[in-house]
Amino acid sequence: MDYTNFNSLQILLLCGSAIALCVWQLRAVQRSRRQQVVVRAAPQLQRRGRTAARRR
């Protein structure tokens, strides 16, 4: 492998790993936001369940 090919491979791996890190972080943020929405909705769901039980 000559020097040009080696540099090309290094650049490709560096950019690929940076993009992979960004995608991983975006997925982690999305998962975190989804969990926050579920936690915020949980008390509302419990309240609805209690009022529905009282109506019966």
Biopython code that builds the backbone (N, CA, C, O; Angstrom):
import numpy as np
from Bio.PDB.StructureBuilder import StructureBuilder

atoms = [
    (1, "MET", "N", (0.855, -1.165, 0.000)),
    (1, "MET", "CA", (0.000, 0.000, 0.000)),
    (1, "MET", "C", (0.904, 1.232, 0.000)),
    (1, "MET", "O", (1.803, 1.372, 0.830)),
    (2, "ASP", "N", (0.641, 2.101, -0.938)),
    (2, "ASP", "CA", (1.468, 3.295, -1.002)),
    (2, "ASP", "C", (0.900, 4.406, -0.111)),
    (2, "ASP", "O", (-0.177, 4.263, 0.468)),
    (3, "TYR", "N", (1.613, 5.469, -0.016)),
    (3, "TYR", "CA", (1.300, 6.550, 0.922)),
    (3, "TYR", "C", (-0.035, 7.219, 0.591)),
    (3, "TYR", "O", (-0.779, 7.577, 1.503)),
    (4, "THR", "N", (-0.352, 7.393, -0.688)),
    (4, "THR", "CA", (-1.603, 8.041, -1.095)),
    (4, "THR", "C", (-2.808, 7.211, -0.668)),
    (4, "THR", "O", (-3.785, 7.746, -0.144)),
    (5, "ASN", "N", (-2.733, 5.914, -0.891)),
    (5, "ASN", "CA", (-3.830, 5.032, -0.481)),
    (5, "ASN", "C", (-3.984, 5.026, 1.037)),
    (5, "ASN", "O", (-5.101, 5.018, 1.554)),
    (6, "PHE", "N", (-2.875, 5.029, 1.733)),
    (6, "PHE", "CA", (-2.923, 5.025, 3.197)),
    (6, "PHE", "C", (-3.572, 6.308, 3.720)),
    (6, "PHE", "O", (-4.389, 6.251, 4.639)),
    (7, "ASN", "N", (-3.224, 7.457, 3.151)),
    (7, "ASN", "CA", (-3.838, 8.724, 3.563)),
    (7, "ASN", "C", (-5.325, 8.729, 3.253)),
    (7, "ASN", "O", (-6.124, 9.202, 4.061)),
    (8, "SER", "N", (-5.702, 8.216, 2.107)),
    (8, "SER", "CA", (-7.123, 8.150, 1.740)),
    (8, "SER", "C", (-7.885, 7.282, 2.728)),
    (8, "SER", "O", (-8.995, 7.628, 3.132)),
    (9, "LEU", "N", (-7.309, 6.176, 3.114)),
    (9, "LEU", "CA", (-7.948, 5.283, 4.073)),
    (9, "LEU", "C", (-8.071, 5.957, 5.439)),
    (9, "LEU", "O", (-9.097, 5.819, 6.105)),
    (10, "GLN", "N", (-7.049, 6.675, 5.855)),
    (10, "GLN", "CA", (-7.111, 7.399, 7.129)),
    (10, "GLN", "C", (-8.210, 8.453, 7.124)),
    (10, "GLN", "O", (-8.955, 8.574, 8.096)),
    (11, "ILE", "N", (-8.317, 9.211, 6.046)),
    (11, "ILE", "CA", (-9.351, 10.249, 5.940)),
    (11, "ILE", "C", (-10.734, 9.614, 5.957)),
    (11, "ILE", "O", (-11.639, 10.100, 6.635)),
    (12, "LEU", "N", (-10.896, 8.529, 5.210)),
    (12, "LEU", "CA", (-12.179, 7.836, 5.172)),
    (12, "LEU", "C", (-12.572, 7.318, 6.553)),
    (12, "LEU", "O", (-13.724, 7.465, 6.963)),
    (13, "LEU", "N", (-11.644, 6.724, 7.262)),
    (13, "LEU", "CA", (-11.943, 6.200, 8.599)),
    (13, "LEU", "C", (-12.224, 7.323, 9.593)),
    (13, "LEU", "O", (-13.105, 7.190, 10.443)),
    (14, "LEU", "N", (-11.486, 8.424, 9.495)),
    (14, "LEU", "CA", (-11.707, 9.552, 10.394)),
    (14, "LEU", "C", (-13.094, 10.151, 10.174)),
    (14, "LEU", "O", (-13.836, 10.365, 11.133)),
    (15, "CYS", "N", (-13.446, 10.419, 8.925)),
    (15, "CYS", "CA", (-14.764, 10.999, 8.625)),
    (15, "CYS", "C", (-15.877, 10.011, 8.951)),
    (15, "CYS", "O", (-16.921, 10.406, 9.470)),
    (16, "GLY", "N", (-15.670, 8.755, 8.658)),
    (16, "GLY", "CA", (-16.680, 7.735, 8.949)),
    (16, "GLY", "C", (-16.937, 7.600, 10.434)),
    (16, "GLY", "O", (-18.084, 7.465, 10.861)),
    (17, "SER", "N", (-15.879, 7.636, 11.220)),
    (17, "SER", "CA", (-16.069, 7.512, 12.668)),
    (17, "SER", "C", (-16.748, 8.763, 13.232)),
    (17, "SER", "O", (-17.541, 8.657, 14.167)),
    (18, "ALA", "N", (-16.450, 9.944, 12.681)),
    (18, "ALA", "CA", (-17.108, 11.176, 13.138)),
    (18, "ALA", "C", (-18.598, 11.138, 12.809)),
    (18, "ALA", "O", (-19.423, 11.521, 13.640)),
    (19, "ILE", "N", (-18.947, 10.687, 11.625)),
    (19, "ILE", "CA", (-20.354, 10.589, 11.232)),
    (19, "ILE", "C", (-21.069, 9.548, 12.089)),
    (19, "ILE", "O", (-22.202, 9.768, 12.518)),
    (20, "ALA", "N", (-20.417, 8.427, 12.337)),
    (20, "ALA", "CA", (-21.021, 7.393, 13.180)),
    (20, "ALA", "C", (-21.261, 7.918, 14.593)),
    (20, "ALA", "O", (-22.290, 7.612, 15.196)),
    (21, "LEU", "N", (-20.341, 8.691, 15.120)),
    (21, "LEU", "CA", (-20.513, 9.277, 16.451)),
    (21, "LEU", "C", (-21.698, 10.242, 16.473)),
    (21, "LEU", "O", (-22.486, 10.243, 17.419)),
    (22, "CYS", "N", (-21.821, 11.058, 15.435)),
    (22, "CYS", "CA", (-22.950, 12.003, 15.352)),
    (22, "CYS", "C", (-24.280, 11.266, 15.287)),
    (22, "CYS", "O", (-25.227, 11.644, 15.978)),
    (23, "VAL", "N", (-24.366, 10.238, 14.483)),
    (23, "VAL", "CA", (-25.604, 9.458, 14.375)),
    (23, "VAL", "C", (-25.938, 8.815, 15.706)),
    (23, "VAL", "O", (-27.098, 8.813, 16.119)),
    (24, "TRP", "N", (-24.945, 8.273, 16.377)),
    (24, "TRP", "CA", (-25.159, 7.640, 17.677)),
    (24, "TRP", "C", (-25.689, 8.649, 18.699)),
    (24, "TRP", "O", (-26.602, 8.346, 19.467)),
    (25, "GLN", "N", (-25.107, 9.847, 18.698)),
    (25, "GLN", "CA", (-25.555, 10.884, 19.625)),
    (25, "GLN", "C", (-26.973, 11.350, 19.314)),
    (25, "GLN", "O", (-27.762, 11.581, 20.230)),
    (26, "LEU", "N", (-27.303, 11.491, 18.041)),
    (26, "LEU", "CA", (-28.659, 11.883, 17.670)),
    (26, "LEU", "C", (-29.682, 10.851, 18.110)),
    (26, "LEU", "O", (-30.758, 11.206, 18.593)),
    (27, "ARG", "N", (-29.358, 9.585, 17.949)),
    (27, "ARG", "CA", (-30.274, 8.523, 18.383)),
    (27, "ARG", "C", (-30.428, 8.527, 19.905)),
    (27, "ARG", "O", (-31.521, 8.292, 20.418)),
    (28, "ALA", "N", (-29.349, 8.790, 20.617)),
    (28, "ALA", "CA", (-29.421, 8.846, 22.081)),
    (28, "ALA", "C", (-30.292, 10.013, 22.537)),
    (28, "ALA", "O", (-31.064, 9.875, 23.486)),
    (29, "VAL", "N", (-30.175, 11.155, 21.871)),
    (29, "VAL", "CA", (-31.001, 12.314, 22.224)),
    (29, "VAL", "C", (-32.469, 12.028, 21.924)),
    (29, "VAL", "O", (-33.341, 12.365, 22.725)),
    (30, "GLN", "N", (-32.746, 11.418, 20.796)),
    (30, "GLN", "CA", (-34.128, 11.074, 20.450)),
    (30, "GLN", "C", (-34.721, 10.108, 21.472)),
    (30, "GLN", "O", (-35.867, 10.272, 21.890)),
    (31, "ARG", "N", (-33.953, 9.116, 21.870)),
    (31, "ARG", "CA", (-34.426, 8.145, 22.861)),
    (31, "ARG", "C", (-34.694, 8.838, 24.192)),
    (31, "ARG", "O", (-35.685, 8.546, 24.862)),
    (32, "SER", "N", (-33.812, 9.751, 24.570)),
    (32, "SER", "CA", (-33.989, 10.478, 25.820)),
    (32, "SER", "C", (-35.244, 11.340, 25.784)),
    (32, "SER", "O", (-35.992, 11.387, 26.761)),
    (33, "ARG", "N", (-35.481, 12.017, 24.675)),
    (33, "ARG", "CA", (-36.679, 12.854, 24.549)),
    (33, "ARG", "C", (-37.945, 12.008, 24.592)),
    (33, "ARG", "O", (-38.936, 12.400, 25.208)),
    (34, "ARG", "N", (-37.914, 10.846, 23.937)),
    (34, "ARG", "CA", (-39.078, 9.955, 23.970)),
    (34, "ARG", "C", (-39.372, 9.503, 25.388)),
    (34, "ARG", "O", (-40.535, 9.432, 25.786)),
    (35, "GLN", "N", (-38.339, 9.198, 26.154)),
    (35, "GLN", "CA", (-38.531, 8.768, 27.536)),
    (35, "GLN", "C", (-39.086, 9.904, 28.377)),
    (35, "GLN", "O", (-39.913, 9.660, 29.256)),
    (36, "GLN", "N", (-38.663, 11.128, 28.140)),
    (36, "GLN", "CA", (-39.183, 12.276, 28.880)),
    (36, "GLN", "C", (-40.655, 12.485, 28.582)),
    (36, "GLN", "O", (-41.424, 12.826, 29.480)),
    (37, "VAL", "N", (-41.058, 12.288, 27.344)),
    (37, "VAL", "CA", (-42.464, 12.443, 26.971)),
    (37, "VAL", "C", (-43.301, 11.394, 27.681)),
    (37, "VAL", "O", (-44.392, 11.695, 28.166)),
    (38, "VAL", "N", (-42.810, 10.179, 27.747)),
    (38, "VAL", "CA", (-43.538, 9.103, 28.418)),
    (38, "VAL", "C", (-43.658, 9.405, 29.902)),
    (38, "VAL", "O", (-44.718, 9.192, 30.489)),
    (39, "VAL", "N", (-42.594, 9.896, 30.516)),
    (39, "VAL", "CA", (-42.622, 10.216, 31.948)),
    (39, "VAL", "C", (-43.593, 11.356, 32.210)),
    (39, "VAL", "O", (-44.325, 11.333, 33.200)),
    (40, "ARG", "N", (-43.606, 12.346, 31.337)),
    (40, "ARG", "CA", (-44.533, 13.474, 31.517)),
    (40, "ARG", "C", (-45.977, 13.038, 31.307)),
    (40, "ARG", "O", (-46.879, 13.557, 31.966)),
    (41, "ALA", "N", (-46.208, 12.100, 30.407)),
    (41, "ALA", "CA", (-47.566, 11.647, 30.116)),
    (41, "ALA", "C", (-48.074, 10.671, 31.174)),
    (41, "ALA", "O", (-49.285, 10.511, 31.326)),
    (42, "ALA", "N", (-47.187, 10.027, 31.897)),
    (42, "ALA", "CA", (-47.588, 9.010, 32.868)),
    (42, "ALA", "C", (-48.510, 9.569, 33.948)),
    (42, "ALA", "O", (-49.530, 8.935, 34.218)),
    (43, "PRO", "N", (-48.234, 10.694, 34.579)),
    (43, "PRO", "CA", (-49.169, 11.214, 35.585)),
    (43, "PRO", "C", (-50.534, 11.539, 34.992)),
    (43, "PRO", "O", (-51.556, 11.339, 35.649)),
    (44, "GLN", "N", (-50.563, 12.029, 33.776)),
    (44, "GLN", "CA", (-51.831, 12.324, 33.122)),
    (44, "GLN", "C", (-52.624, 11.048, 32.884)),
    (44, "GLN", "O", (-53.843, 11.020, 33.059)),
    (45, "LEU", "N", (-51.930, 10.004, 32.489)),
    (45, "LEU", "CA", (-52.608, 8.738, 32.268)),
    (45, "LEU", "C", (-53.141, 8.182, 33.575)),
    (45, "LEU", "O", (-54.234, 7.616, 33.607)),
    (46, "GLN", "N", (-52.384, 8.335, 34.657)),
    (46, "GLN", "CA", (-52.848, 7.857, 35.950)),
    (46, "GLN", "C", (-54.067, 8.650, 36.397)),
    (46, "GLN", "O", (-55.008, 8.075, 36.945)),
    (47, "ARG", "N", (-54.067, 9.946, 36.174)),
    (47, "ARG", "CA", (-55.223, 10.773, 36.555)),
    (47, "ARG", "C", (-56.452, 10.362, 35.773)),
    (47, "ARG", "O", (-57.546, 10.269, 36.330)),
    (48, "ARG", "N", (-56.279, 10.117, 34.491)),
    (48, "ARG", "CA", (-57.411, 9.696, 33.667)),
    (48, "ARG", "C", (-57.961, 8.359, 34.152)),
    (48, "ARG", "O", (-59.173, 8.144, 34.179)),
    (49, "GLY", "N", (-57.060, 7.476, 34.531)),
    (49, "GLY", "CA", (-57.494, 6.170, 35.033)),
    (49, "GLY", "C", (-58.275, 6.299, 36.314)),
    (49, "GLY", "O", (-59.256, 5.581, 36.506)),
    (50, "ARG", "N", (-57.878, 7.181, 37.191)),
    (50, "ARG", "CA", (-58.574, 7.383, 38.470)),
    (50, "ARG", "C", (-59.954, 7.993, 38.245)),
    (50, "ARG", "O", (-60.926, 7.579, 38.877)),
    (51, "THR", "N", (-60.046, 8.972, 37.350)),
    (51, "THR", "CA", (-61.346, 9.596, 37.116)),
    (51, "THR", "C", (-62.272, 8.625, 36.414)),
    (51, "THR", "O", (-63.477, 8.628, 36.666)),
    (52, "ALA", "N", (-61.733, 7.797, 35.539)),
    (52, "ALA", "CA", (-62.575, 6.802, 34.864)),
    (52, "ALA", "C", (-63.083, 5.783, 35.880)),
    (52, "ALA", "O", (-64.217, 5.314, 35.776)),
    (53, "ALA", "N", (-62.250, 5.441, 36.862)),
    (53, "ALA", "CA", (-62.663, 4.483, 37.889)),
    (53, "ALA", "C", (-63.744, 5.086, 38.777)),
    (53, "ALA", "O", (-64.643, 4.375, 39.227)),
    (54, "ARG", "N", (-63.667, 6.383, 39.033)),
    (54, "ARG", "CA", (-64.677, 7.047, 39.871)),
    (54, "ARG", "C", (-66.028, 7.126, 39.168)),
    (54, "ARG", "O", (-67.078, 7.047, 39.805)),
    (55, "ARG", "N", (-65.986, 7.281, 37.854)),
    (55, "ARG", "CA", (-67.229, 7.394, 37.096)),
    (55, "ARG", "C", (-68.035, 6.104, 37.105)),
    (55, "ARG", "O", (-69.260, 6.139, 36.996)),
    (56, "ARG", "N", (-67.374, 4.990, 37.229)),
    (56, "ARG", "CA", (-68.061, 3.689, 37.184)),
    (56, "ARG", "C", (-68.847, 3.485, 38.403)),
    (56, "ARG", "O", (-69.496, 2.449, 38.553)),
]
sb = StructureBuilder()
sb.init_structure("model")
sb.init_model(0)
sb.init_chain("A")
sb.init_seg("    ")
for serial, (resi, resn, name, xyz) in enumerate(atoms, 1):
    if name == "N":
        sb.init_residue(resn, " ", resi, " ")
    sb.init_atom(name, np.array(xyz, "f"), 0.0, 1.0, " ", f" {name:<3s}", serial, name[0])
structure = sb.get_structure()
